Amino acid sequence: MKLKLERPLVFFDLETTGTDPINDRIVELSYIKVYPDGEEESKTMRINPGRHIPEGASAVHGIYDEDVEDKPVFKDVAKQVAEVFKDSDIAGFNSNKFDVPMLAEEFLRAGVLDVDFSMCKKIDVQVIYHKHEPRTLSAAYKFYCNADLENAHSALADTAATYEVLKAQLEKYDDLQNSVDFLDQYSNFTKNVDLGGKIVYDNDGKEMISFGKYKGKYVADIFRTDPGYFSWMLESDFPLNTKQTIVRLREKYTGNN
């Protein structure tokens, strides 16, 4: 079953120095951009993270300091990358939890503000997979595509495998629809307000805190009873996207920006 697209869909995968979107950095980005007419384009970019790549990370993706020492830093390619994602929907494997928040942080650190991931549809193939067959990407590729995934943890191989797995999922499961709108909704166990999921929507579309002492409490109520809590979040070590979301919600509920 082919995807029904109304605008481009970018499958992408990141290799990084670690899993923390605040402190870690991208070392490789691969994407396959699929257009509504079926045309596809792909590219892999190595990126200098500006810091040592930990041995543990290199052991996973096979990228070492010397592999990226002559590559551009993210800020130098941020606008180029933004053009790929702008006005497109996105898809990946565990992308809603990891790749999207990580890329959003890199854009914000680089001062690129014209890519707003909250405004696009986001398909997470891992969520679809885990709702049906909880396993890893390599196992998913074996299960759905009946083949072994070569070069696992290579960004391009993982990106291409993710694309193939999604197409196979559409063929296998009758409850899936081949529209980005449906897959965007299906790709979430929760509906996040910020990309990191510190603030989520309830079933009625109201914003709630998802962690800490105010877990399960409504944002609007906390702004009324304890606005200093959000000041603390803005001054603490939270992702820039989360802080950006708090500023937007503060303006919504208090009129202050």
ABEGO torsion letter per residue (X at the ends): XBBBBABBBBBBBBBBAEABAAABBBABBBBBBBBAAGBBBBBBBBBBAGBBBBAAAAAAAGBBAAAAAABBBAAAAAAAAAAAABGBBBBBBGAAAAAAAAAAAAAAAAGBAABBAAABBBBBAAAAAAAABBBBAAAAAAAAAGBBBBGBGBAAAAAAAAAAAAAAAAAABAABBABAAAAAAAABABBBABAAGABBBBAAGBBBBABEAABGBBAAAAAAABAAAAAAAAABBBBAAAAAAAAAAAAAAAGBX
